Amino acid sequence: ASRALVVSLTAIFALILCLQIEARLTSRAISIQAAVISRRSSNPNQGLKQLLSGHPQGATANIRGSSVVIRSVYLNPEDRSPVVKKLKALNCENIAATEYFIECYLPINSLESASNITEVRYVDVSYAPQTHGESGEFNKASYADLVTSEFNLTGEGVTVGILSNTFNVANIKLNKTLLPKNVKSLGEPKGYKETDCEGSCDEGRAMMEILHEIAPKSKGIFATAFDGEASFANNIERLGRLKCKIISDDVNYFQEPAFQTGVIEKAIKKNLNKGIFHFTAISNNGNKGHYALFNSTGITLNYSQTVGDTVTRISNAPVHVFDSGIPYFEISSSFSLSVILSLQWNDPWASLGGSGATTDLDIVIGSVNSTTGEVTLEATGGNQVGEDAIEIKSFSLEQGVTYRVYVANSNNRGAPAFVFGVYRSSISTSPYFAQGFTGYGHLVSQYGFSIGAANVSNTPPFGTSPPIIEAYSSWGGLPRFYDDNGKKLSAPVVYEKPDVVGPDCGQTSFFGQLDNGVYRFCGTSAASPAVAALSALIVEANPKITFSELQTAYKNTAIPFAGQKAQTHSFQYGYGYVNGLAAAKSASDDSIFKTSGPNNLLKGKRTK
């Protein structure tokens, strides 16, 4: 379902992702310059030399040993073959190609050569992805135990794909009780070591444990989602070719487009056309997002824009007024941490075949001196005109220091509509800021199931009614401005995401937070495989059930949260908390399952 959203045709949509970079969420990463490496730069080699300089404008890159994952955007689709050949000559490995860009592991000392390939439009780094983890209680919390006991369903005959960071990089002897013989891994991310995970290793195996707690006789296949967006998309399709009927992931990338269809979402769509259902964790970013029409009311800003060693002075750039004449929002933290800000707007993306951005928006950070009140301003580097409409910036948020965040239109093009997102509950924001809009990209795709999270202890099967959602469970509500082919829509649409909320913080054998000697797997990363496994039980009963039929069963039976009416959608709660037994019974209607007879509720699987 979609909803029309009326905004100006010239609207520019932006997304800011601000999150605490914790080692458990990323591969081993270093600070790199956030500006795009462009062949049109007046001094591209200088920019490349700054790439690994540790400049404070850096962002978290996907680094493995002496190589970095790059994104090479070529001028035309027919340029793919020569670019692949030339990148191979530079020892670029693990190449994954889309229609308009290639991602691969390039030796850091070959970055300059890669940027000078004739057919290349520009080269960018691929930023490290994030997972959404923070389990037998999942079985009970999802009502799957009742589905199993009443209808004797175990997931037998259903193959489920799991996409996450790693499966067994720790190289331990696997628990055959929790992971039966019909589980296999397609391999770990290239060059990944246990030291790269820092506490979040083998999240894919923990997701597999949840799958087999609920659907113990299902077949499980793991593939990594940590080798870049293109590889992630390729592995989604690969799992489809390996006969997975259901796929669950818990990963998203900063460079996923928020307002048009990216390569990961296109892979999900391809699989759906083959009858494959995709479940994704909506992420753990809560409601700290802000969507509004750009409104400068004549207020402008002068600031410095730094790219490598080059400092450019920007004058009289219009800035957005957030609330009551205030042209910024404030962020702060009770402890020091690193923060990534990502800003997107709704110009067409070059890496998706579009003409590239015509507007250049900047993230401008102001640090406030607590003694003098003086504000020091600094902007992200790089002019995005002709490239992807995205700016990424990282900086250190110091304990007790208040920072002001501005959105500036440096080339004064258009009157944008935009959305900010501030991630991680440990960050405080101005009260007028938090409105939602934190799920984006394939996390809110119309072609898959988007899953939020509620702690198992806060669900009806464990005595809490109505259920209580996790504060960090992200919200939907972001508009799409383009169709799947990159054509501008006559009016933006908003998809009803998330679909439903599933359980998290249940027990696993090794993964998660230790709680009185028990590992608890928290986050929407846990909820996604729980609902996927529940769906495997229903698919076992009728392999011919369609996406829309399964979606309807969940919609019609979900348990409302406080203040929510049954069978109504909320961008926070979806249609409510998943009720596995009621969904199975709803899906057993003859018009869906084509069964007959009093005991054929779920294709003859009902126990005597």
C-alpha positions as CSV (number, residue, x, y, z in Angstrom):
1,A,0.0,0.0,0.0
2,S,1.1,3.5,-0.6
3,R,0.0,7.0,0.3
4,A,0.2,10.1,-1.8
5,L,2.3,12.8,-0.3
6,V,1.9,16.3,-1.7
7,V,5.1,18.3,-1.9
8,S,6.6,20.7,-4.4
9,L,7.9,19.1,-7.6
10,T,11.1,20.9,-6.9
11,A,11.3,19.3,-3.5
12,I,14.7,18.1,-2.4
13,F,14.7,15.2,0.0
14,A,17.5,14.8,2.5
15,L,18.5,12.1,5.0
16,I,20.9,12.6,7.9
17,L,22.1,9.5,9.6
18,C,23.8,10.2,12.8
19,L,25.0,7.3,14.8
20,Q,27.4,6.2,17.4
21,I,30.1,4.2,15.7
22,E,30.7,1.2,17.9
23,A,33.3,-1.3,17.0
24,R,30.8,-4.2,17.2
25,L,28.7,-2.6,14.3
26,T,31.5,-2.2,11.8
27,S,34.3,-4.0,10.1
28,R,37.8,-2.8,11.1
29,A,37.6,0.8,9.9
30,I,39.7,3.9,9.6
31,S,38.9,7.5,9.2
32,I,38.9,8.6,5.6
33,Q,38.0,11.8,3.8
34,A,34.3,11.9,3.1
35,A,34.5,13.9,-0.2
36,V,34.0,12.0,-3.5
37,I,37.1,11.3,-5.5
38,S,36.2,13.0,-8.7
39,R,38.0,13.1,-12.0
40,R,36.5,16.5,-12.5
41,S,38.4,17.8,-9.5
42,S,41.0,20.5,-10.2
43,N,43.4,18.4,-8.2
44,P,42.1,14.8,-7.9
45,N,45.5,13.3,-6.9
46,Q,45.7,15.7,-3.9
47,G,42.2,14.6,-2.9
48,L,43.3,10.9,-3.1
49,K,46.3,11.6,-1.0
50,Q,44.0,12.9,1.7
51,L,41.8,9.9,1.4
52,L,43.5,8.0,4.2
53,S,44.8,11.0,6.1
54,G,42.7,10.7,9.2
55,H,41.2,14.1,8.5
56,P,38.4,14.9,11.0
57,Q,36.0,15.1,8.1
58,G,36.5,11.4,7.5
59,A,33.9,8.7,7.6
60,T,34.1,5.0,8.3
61,A,35.4,3.0,5.3
62,N,35.1,-0.7,4.6
63,I,38.8,-1.6,5.1
64,R,40.3,-5.1,4.9
65,G,44.0,-5.2,5.5
66,S,45.8,-3.1,2.9
67,S,42.6,-2.8,0.7
68,V,39.5,-0.6,0.8
69,V,36.1,-1.3,-0.8
70,I,35.6,1.3,-3.6
71,R,32.7,2.2,-5.8
72,S,33.6,3.0,-9.4
73,V,30.8,4.8,-11.3
74,Y,31.3,4.5,-15.1
75,L,30.1,6.9,-17.7
76,N,27.9,4.4,-19.6
77,P,26.7,0.9,-19.0
78,E,28.7,-0.4,-21.9
79,D,31.9,0.8,-20.1
80,R,31.5,-1.9,-17.5
81,S,33.7,-4.5,-19.2
82,P,36.7,-2.2,-19.9
83,V,36.5,-0.8,-16.3
84,V,36.4,-4.3,-14.9
85,K,39.4,-5.3,-16.9
86,K,41.4,-2.2,-15.8
87,L,40.4,-2.7,-12.2
88,K,41.6,-6.3,-12.3
89,A,44.9,-5.1,-13.7
90,L,45.1,-3.0,-10.5
91,N,44.6,-6.1,-8.4
92,C,41.0,-5.2,-7.5
93,E,39.4,-8.3,-6.0
94,N,36.0,-9.6,-5.2
95,I,34.4,-7.5,-8.0
96,A,30.7,-7.0,-7.9
97,A,29.1,-5.1,-10.8
98,T,25.7,-3.4,-11.2
99,E,24.4,-1.6,-14.3
100,Y,26.1,1.7,-13.4
101,F,28.9,1.0,-10.8
102,I,31.4,-1.6,-9.7
103,E,32.5,-2.3,-6.1
104,C,35.7,-4.3,-5.3
105,Y,38.6,-4.5,-2.9
106,L,41.3,-2.2,-4.2
107,P,44.8,-2.0,-2.8
108,I,45.1,1.4,-1.1
109,N,48.2,2.3,-3.1
110,S,46.2,1.9,-6.4
111,L,43.5,4.5,-5.5
112,E,45.0,7.2,-7.7
113,S,45.3,4.9,-10.7
114,A,41.7,3.7,-10.3
115,S,40.4,7.3,-10.3
116,N,42.2,8.0,-13.6
117,I,40.6,5.2,-15.6
118,T,39.2,6.9,-18.8
119,E,35.7,5.4,-18.6
120,V,35.2,6.2,-15.0
121,R,32.9,9.0,-14.0
122,Y,34.1,9.2,-10.4
123,V,35.4,6.9,-7.6
124,D,34.0,6.8,-4.1
125,V,34.7,4.7,-1.1
126,S,32.1,2.2,0.2
127,Y,31.3,3.0,3.8
128,A,31.1,0.2,6.3
129,P,27.6,-1.3,6.8
130,Q,25.7,-1.6,10.1
131,T,23.8,-4.5,11.6
132,H,21.0,-4.1,14.0
133,G,21.7,-6.4,16.9
134,E,22.0,-5.3,20.5
135,S,17.8,-16.0,21.6
136,G,14.3,-20.4,23.4
137,E,12.1,-17.4,24.1
138,F,11.6,-16.4,20.5
139,N,9.4,-19.4,19.8
140,K,7.0,-18.5,22.6
141,A,7.1,-14.7,22.1
142,S,6.0,-15.1,18.4
143,Y,3.3,-17.7,19.2
144,A,5.2,-20.0,16.9
145,D,5.2,-22.7,19.7
146,L,1.4,-22.8,19.4
147,V,1.6,-23.1,15.6
148,T,4.0,-26.0,16.0
149,S,2.0,-27.8,18.7
150,E,-1.4,-27.4,17.1
151,F,-0.5,-28.0,13.5
152,N,2.8,-30.1,13.8
153,L,4.8,-27.6,11.6
154,T,8.6,-27.5,11.8
155,G,9.6,-25.7,8.6
156,E,10.4,-29.0,6.8
157,G,11.0,-28.5,3.1
158,V,11.5,-24.8,3.4
159,T,14.9,-23.2,2.7
160,V,15.7,-19.9,4.4
161,G,18.6,-17.6,3.6
162,I,20.3,-15.5,6.2
163,L,22.3,-12.3,5.3
164,S,24.5,-10.6,8.0
165,N,28.1,-9.9,8.8
166,T,29.7,-13.3,9.4
167,F,28.8,-16.9,10.2
168,N,31.8,-18.6,11.9
169,V,34.7,-16.3,11.6
170,A,35.5,-17.3,15.2
171,N,36.1,-20.8,13.8
172,I,34.5,-22.6,16.6
173,K,32.9,-26.1,16.6
174,L,29.3,-25.6,15.8
175,N,26.5,-26.7,18.2
176,K,24.7,-29.3,16.2
177,T,21.8,-29.2,18.6
178,L,21.1,-25.5,17.7
179,L,22.3,-25.8,14.1
180,P,21.5,-29.1,12.5
181,K,23.4,-30.6,9.5
182,N,21.1,-28.8,6.9
183,V,22.8,-25.5,7.6
184,K,25.6,-24.2,5.5
185,S,27.6,-21.0,4.9
186,L,28.6,-19.6,1.5
187,G,31.7,-18.0,3.1
188,E,32.8,-15.0,5.1
189,P,33.5,-11.4,3.9
190,K,36.8,-11.2,2.1
191,G,39.7,-10.8,4.5
192,Y,37.5,-10.7,7.6
193,K,39.1,-11.7,10.9
194,E,37.6,-12.2,14.3
195,T,39.5,-9.0,15.4
196,D,37.4,-7.1,12.9
197,C,34.1,-7.8,14.7
198,E,34.9,-6.6,18.2
199,G,32.0,-8.3,20.0
200,S,29.6,-8.7,17.1
201,C,31.2,-11.6,15.3
202,D,28.9,-14.3,13.7
203,E,25.7,-12.4,14.0
204,G,24.5,-14.5,11.0
205,R,24.9,-17.7,13.1
206,A,22.9,-16.1,15.9
207,M,20.1,-15.3,13.4
208,M,20.4,-19.0,12.2
209,E,19.9,-20.2,15.8
210,I,16.6,-18.1,16.0
211,L,15.5,-19.6,12.7
212,H,16.0,-23.2,13.9
213,E,14.5,-22.5,17.3
214,I,11.2,-21.7,15.6
215,A,11.5,-23.8,12.4
216,P,13.9,-26.6,13.4
217,K,13.6,-28.7,10.2
218,S,14.1,-25.8,7.8
219,K,17.2,-25.6,5.7
220,G,19.4,-22.6,6.4
221,I,22.0,-21.0,4.0
222,F,24.2,-18.0,5.1
223,A,25.7,-15.4,2.8
224,T,27.5,-12.3,3.9
225,A,26.2,-8.8,3.3
226,F,29.4,-7.1,4.3
227,D,31.3,-6.9,1.0
228,G,29.5,-3.8,-0.3
229,E,26.1,-3.0,-1.7
230,A,26.7,-4.6,-5.0
231,S,27.9,-7.9,-3.4
232,F,24.9,-7.7,-1.0
233,A,22.5,-7.5,-3.9
234,N,24.3,-10.3,-5.7
235,N,24.1,-12.5,-2.7
236,I,20.3,-11.9,-2.3
237,E,19.9,-13.1,-5.9
238,R,22.3,-16.0,-5.3
239,L,20.2,-17.2,-2.3
240,G,17.2,-17.1,-4.6
241,R,19.0,-19.3,-7.2
242,L,19.8,-21.7,-4.3
243,K,16.0,-22.2,-3.8
244,C,15.6,-20.1,-0.7
245,K,11.9,-19.4,-0.3
246,I,12.5,-17.0,2.5
247,I,15.4,-14.6,3.1
248,S,16.2,-12.5,6.3
249,D,18.8,-9.8,6.6
250,D,19.8,-7.3,9.3
251,V,22.2,-5.0,7.4
252,N,22.0,-1.6,5.7
253,Y,24.5,0.7,4.0
254,F,24.8,4.5,4.4
255,Q,24.9,4.9,0.7
256,E,21.6,3.2,0.0
257,P,19.3,5.8,-1.7
258,A,16.5,6.9,0.6
259,F,14.1,8.2,-2.0
260,Q,14.5,5.9,-5.0
261,T,15.1,2.2,-5.7
262,G,18.7,1.1,-5.0
263,V,20.5,-2.1,-6.1
264,I,19.6,-4.0,-3.0
265,E,16.0,-3.3,-3.3
266,K,16.0,-4.2,-7.0
267,A,17.5,-7.6,-6.1
268,I,14.6,-8.1,-3.5
269,K,12.1,-7.3,-6.3
270,K,13.7,-9.8,-8.7
271,N,13.4,-12.5,-6.1
272,L,9.8,-11.5,-5.2
273,N,8.9,-12.0,-8.9
274,K,10.0,-15.6,-8.4
275,G,7.9,-16.0,-5.3
276,I,10.7,-15.4,-2.7
277,F,9.8,-13.5,0.4
278,H,12.4,-11.1,2.0
279,F,12.3,-10.0,5.6
280,T,14.6,-7.1,6.8
281,A,15.3,-5.5,10.2
282,I,14.1,-1.9,10.0
283,S,17.1,-0.8,12.0
284,N,17.7,0.5,15.6
285,N,17.5,4.3,15.1
286,G,14.3,5.1,17.0
287,N,12.3,8.2,16.1
288,K,15.1,10.8,15.9
289,G,14.3,12.0,12.4
290,H,12.8,15.2,11.0
291,Y,11.0,15.8,7.7
292,A,10.0,19.3,6.5
293,L,9.9,21.6,3.6
294,F,13.1,23.7,3.3
295,N,12.3,27.1,4.7
296,S,15.1,29.6,5.0
297,T,12.9,32.7,5.5
298,G,15.9,34.7,4.2
299,I,18.4,33.4,6.7
300,T,21.8,32.7,5.3
301,L,25.1,31.3,6.6
302,N,28.8,31.9,5.9
303,Y,31.1,29.0,6.5
304,S,34.3,27.2,5.5
305,Q,34.1,24.0,3.3
306,T,37.2,21.9,3.6
307,V,38.3,19.3,1.0
308,G,41.7,17.8,1.7
309,D,44.1,20.8,2.1
310,T,41.8,23.1,0.2
311,V,39.5,25.5,2.1
312,T,36.7,27.2,0.3
313,R,34.7,30.0,1.8
314,I,30.9,29.7,1.2
315,S,28.9,33.0,1.5
316,N,25.2,33.7,1.9
317,A,24.1,30.1,1.6
318,P,20.4,29.7,2.6
319,V,19.8,27.5,5.6
320,H,16.7,25.8,6.8
321,V,14.7,27.1,9.8
322,F,13.7,24.3,12.0
323,D,11.5,25.8,14.7
324,S,10.4,29.3,15.8
325,G,13.1,31.0,13.8
326,I,15.9,28.6,14.8
327,P,18.1,27.6,11.8
328,Y,19.6,24.5,13.4
329,F,19.0,21.7,15.8
330,E,21.3,20.7,18.6
331,I,22.9,17.4,19.5
332,S,24.9,16.4,22.5
333,S,26.0,13.4,24.5
334,S,26.8,12.5,28.1
335,F,30.0,10.8,26.9
336,S,32.4,11.2,24.0
337,L,31.7,9.2,20.8
338,S,32.1,9.3,17.0
339,V,29.2,10.3,14.9
340,I,28.4,9.9,11.2
341,L,26.1,12.3,9.5
342,S,24.7,11.4,6.0
343,L,22.6,13.9,4.0
344,Q,20.6,12.8,1.0
345,W,18.4,14.9,-1.3
346,N,16.1,13.8,-4.1
347,D,18.1,14.7,-7.2
348,P,18.7,11.7,-9.5
349,W,21.7,9.5,-8.6
350,A,24.5,9.0,-11.1
351,S,25.3,5.5,-9.8
352,L,21.7,4.5,-10.6
353,G,21.8,5.8,-14.1
354,G,20.6,9.3,-13.5
355,S,22.1,12.6,-14.6
356,G,23.4,13.3,-11.1
357,A,22.7,16.0,-8.6
358,T,22.0,19.6,-9.7
359,T,21.8,20.9,-6.1
360,D,24.7,20.8,-3.6
361,L,23.5,20.6,0.0
362,D,26.0,20.8,2.9
363,I,26.0,19.6,6.4
364,V,27.3,22.4,8.5
365,I,28.4,21.7,12.1
366,G,28.8,24.4,14.7
367,S,30.5,23.8,18.0
368,V,29.5,26.1,20.8
369,N,32.2,27.4,23.2
370,S,30.5,27.0,26.6
371,T,32.4,30.0,28.0
372,T,32.2,32.6,25.3
373,G,29.2,31.2,23.3
374,E,31.1,31.6,20.1
375,V,30.1,29.1,17.4
376,T,32.8,27.7,15.0
377,L,31.4,26.4,11.7
378,E,32.7,23.7,9.4
379,A,31.1,21.9,6.4
380,T,31.5,18.6,4.7
381,G,33.8,18.6,1.7
382,G,33.0,18.0,-1.9
383,N,30.6,19.4,-4.5
384,Q,28.1,16.7,-5.5
385,V,26.7,18.3,-8.6
386,G,26.7,15.6,-11.4
387,E,27.3,12.8,-8.9
388,D,25.1,11.0,-6.2
389,A,23.0,13.4,-4.1
390,I,24.6,12.4,-0.8
391,E,27.0,14.0,1.7
392,I,28.6,12.0,4.5
393,K,30.5,13.5,7.4
394,S,32.0,12.1,10.6
395,F,33.2,13.9,13.6
396,S,34.0,13.4,17.3
397,L,31.1,14.4,19.6
398,E,32.9,15.5,22.8
399,Q,31.4,14.9,26.2
400,G,29.3,17.8,27.4
401,V,29.8,19.9,24.2
402,T,26.7,21.1,22.4
403,Y,26.8,21.0,18.6
404,R,24.5,22.8,16.1
405,V,23.6,21.1,12.9
406,Y,22.6,23.2,9.9
407,V,21.4,22.2,6.4
408,A,22.8,24.7,3.8
409,N,22.0,25.0,0.1
410,S,25.5,26.0,-1.1
411,N,24.5,26.7,-4.7
412,N,21.0,28.1,-3.8
413,R,19.1,25.6,-6.0
414,G,15.4,24.8,-5.3
415,A,13.3,24.9,-2.2
416,P,13.9,21.4,-0.8
417,A,11.8,19.1,1.3
418,F,14.2,17.1,3.5
419,V,14.5,14.6,6.3
420,F,17.1,14.3,9.0
421,G,17.8,11.2,11.1
422,V,19.8,11.1,14.3
423,Y,20.8,7.5,15.3
424,R,21.5,6.0,18.7
425,S,19.5,6.8,21.8
426,S,22.6,8.0,23.7
427,I,22.5,11.2,21.6
428,S,20.3,14.0,22.8
429,T,18.6,16.3,20.2
430,S,16.4,19.4,20.3
431,P,12.9,18.4,21.3
432,Y,11.3,19.7,18.0
433,F,13.6,17.4,16.0
434,A,12.3,13.9,16.8
435,Q,9.4,13.0,14.5
436,G,10.4,9.6,13.0
437,F,11.5,8.9,9.4
438,T,14.5,6.8,10.3
439,G,14.0,3.7,8.2
440,Y,15.2,4.1,4.6
441,G,16.5,2.3,1.5
442,H,15.6,-1.4,1.3
443,L,14.6,-1.4,5.0
444,V,11.3,0.1,3.9
445,S,10.9,-1.6,0.5
446,Q,7.5,-2.3,-0.9
447,Y,8.8,-5.6,-2.1
448,G,9.7,-7.1,1.3
449,F,8.6,-7.3,4.9
450,S,10.0,-4.6,7.2
451,I,10.2,-5.8,10.9
452,G,10.4,-3.7,14.1
453,A,11.2,-5.1,17.5
454,A,9.7,-5.6,21.0
455,N,11.5,-7.2,23.9
456,V,10.3,-10.7,24.6
457,S,9.5,-9.7,28.2
458,N,7.2,-6.9,26.9
459,T,5.0,-9.2,24.7
460,P,1.6,-10.8,25.5
461,P,2.9,-14.4,25.7
462,F,5.2,-13.2,28.5
463,G,2.4,-11.3,30.3
464,T,2.6,-7.7,28.9
465,S,-0.5,-6.6,27.1
466,P,-0.6,-4.4,25.1
467,P,3.0,-5.0,24.0
468,I,5.7,-2.4,24.3
469,I,7.9,-1.5,21.4
470,E,11.7,-1.1,21.8
471,A,12.5,2.7,21.9
472,Y,15.2,2.1,19.3
473,S,13.0,0.4,16.7
474,S,13.1,2.7,13.7
475,W,10.1,4.4,12.1
476,G,8.9,4.4,8.5
477,G,7.3,7.3,6.7
478,L,9.9,8.5,4.2
479,P,8.6,9.4,0.7
480,R,9.8,8.0,-2.6
481,F,10.2,10.5,-5.4
482,Y,11.1,8.1,-8.3
483,D,9.8,4.8,-9.7
484,D,12.0,1.7,-10.0
485,N,13.4,2.9,-13.3
486,G,14.5,6.3,-12.0
487,K,11.6,8.2,-13.5
488,K,10.3,11.1,-11.4
489,L,6.8,10.4,-10.0
490,S,4.0,12.8,-10.5
491,A,3.6,12.8,-6.7
492,P,5.7,11.1,-4.0
493,V,4.5,7.9,-2.3
494,V,5.0,6.6,1.2
495,Y,4.9,2.8,1.8
496,E,3.3,1.4,4.9
497,K,6.4,0.3,6.8
498,P,7.2,-1.3,9.1
499,D,4.8,-4.2,8.4
500,V,4.8,-5.8,11.8
501,V,6.9,-5.9,15.0
502,G,8.6,-9.2,16.1
503,P,10.4,-10.3,19.3
504,D,14.0,-9.5,20.3
505,C,16.2,-9.9,23.4
506,G,15.6,-13.6,23.5
507,Q,18.3,-16.1,24.4
508,T,21.1,-17.5,22.1
509,S,24.0,-19.7,23.0
510,F,26.7,-17.2,22.4
511,F,25.6,-13.8,20.9
512,G,24.3,-10.6,22.5
513,Q,24.4,-9.0,25.9
514,L,25.2,-11.1,29.0
515,D,22.2,-10.9,31.4
516,N,22.7,-13.0,34.6
517,G,24.8,-15.5,32.6
518,V,22.4,-15.6,29.6
519,Y,23.2,-14.2,26.2
520,R,20.3,-12.0,24.9
521,F,20.2,-11.0,21.3
522,C,18.6,-7.6,21.2
523,G,17.7,-5.4,18.2
524,T,15.6,-5.6,15.1
525,S,18.4,-8.0,13.9
526,A,16.8,-10.6,16.1
527,A,13.2,-9.8,15.2
528,S,13.7,-10.2,11.4
529,P,14.7,-13.9,11.5
530,A,12.0,-14.6,14.1
531,V,9.2,-13.4,11.8
532,A,11.0,-15.0,8.8
533,A,11.1,-18.4,10.7
534,L,7.4,-18.1,11.6
535,S,6.7,-17.5,8.0
536,A,8.6,-20.7,7.1
537,L,6.0,-22.6,9.2
538,I,3.2,-21.1,7.1
539,V,5.0,-21.7,3.9
540,E,5.5,-25.3,4.9
541,A,1.8,-25.6,5.1
542,N,1.2,-24.1,1.7
543,P,4.2,-23.5,-0.5
544,K,1.9,-21.6,-3.0
545,I,0.9,-18.8,-0.6
546,T,1.6,-15.4,-2.2
547,F,3.4,-12.3,-0.8
548,S,0.1,-10.3,-0.6
549,E,-1.7,-13.2,1.1
550,L,1.0,-13.6,3.7
551,Q,1.1,-9.8,4.2
552,T,-2.7,-9.7,4.6
553,A,-2.6,-12.5,7.2
554,Y,-0.1,-10.5,9.3
555,K,-2.0,-7.3,8.9
556,N,-5.3,-8.7,9.9
557,T,-4.1,-10.5,13.0
558,A,-1.4,-8.3,14.5
559,I,-1.9,-7.2,18.2
560,P,-2.3,-3.4,18.5
561,F,0.1,-1.4,20.7
562,A,-1.2,1.1,23.2
563,G,-3.3,3.7,21.5
564,Q,-3.4,1.8,18.2
565,K,-6.6,0.5,16.6
566,A,-6.6,-3.0,15.3
567,Q,-5.8,-3.4,11.6
568,T,-4.6,0.2,11.3
569,H,-1.0,1.1,10.3
570,S,1.4,3.2,12.2
571,F,4.9,4.3,11.0
572,Q,6.2,3.3,14.4
573,Y,4.3,0.0,15.1
574,G,3.4,-1.2,11.6
575,Y,0.1,-3.1,11.9
576,G,1.1,-4.2,15.4
577,Y,2.9,-7.0,17.2
578,V,3.0,-10.3,15.3
579,N,0.6,-13.1,16.4
580,G,1.9,-16.3,14.8
581,L,-1.0,-18.5,15.7
582,A,-3.7,-16.0,14.6
583,A,-1.8,-15.3,11.4
584,A,-1.5,-19.0,10.6
585,K,-5.3,-19.5,11.1
586,S,-6.1,-16.4,9.0
587,A,-3.8,-17.7,6.3
588,S,-5.7,-21.1,6.4
589,D,-8.8,-19.7,4.7
590,D,-9.8,-21.9,1.8
591,S,-9.4,-19.0,-0.6
592,I,-5.7,-19.0,0.2
593,F,-4.8,-22.6,0.9
594,K,-7.3,-24.3,-1.3
595,T,-7.9,-27.0,1.3
596,S,-11.0,-28.9,2.2
597,G,-12.2,-31.0,5.1
598,P,-12.5,-30.1,8.8
599,N,-8.9,-31.2,9.6
600,N,-7.2,-29.6,6.7
601,L,-6.7,-26.2,8.3
602,L,-3.1,-26.1,7.3
603,K,-2.8,-28.5,4.4
604,G,-3.5,-31.6,6.4
605,K,-0.8,-30.8,9.0
606,R,-3.2,-30.5,11.9
607,T,-2.4,-33.0,14.7
608,K,-5.0,-35.5,15.9
